[in-house]
């Protein structure tokens, strides 16, 4: 009897080990490689925007600590089990997911600042007339240059700003 019980336990242990390895292999084969760059790509943004809606709809947002993406703890230790299962099922790396969220918020602010700055530059440029004296023209030109310098956000590339263009309303709506 003990032999059969031991054999059954060994069989169940082997079955458990094999099922875990099959799941790991399945996810590693199907899941895309996680980007490690600071910048986000258009493809990554599109994936995130599609996933974010479901993430919020399922109520997972309330289950994650606010400081999740800014600490050094292992992601799997901080994410509740049900949320971890959703991430695994959808081939999402939790740290990158929250990084993309914060990055999109930052890029959106930079994009809005650039749009506002461009409107100010347009108004200043419209004030310059051909018959204006040189000192006043130079004063306006200096103001325009200051505005251009203020709109440059360190660490945000024009490529990332271009990703937001045309998607800004969707990004703003999703991340509100």
Secondary structure, 3 states (H helix, E strand, C coil): CHHHHHHHHHHHHHHHHHHHHHHHHHHHHHCCCCCCCCCCCHHHHHHHHHHHHHHHHCCHHHHCCCCHHHCCCCHHHHCCHHHHHHHHHCCCCHHHHHHHHHHHHHHHHHHHHHHHHHHHHHHHHHHCCCCCCHHHHHHHHHHHHHHHHHCCCCCCCHHHHHHHCCCHHHHHHHCC
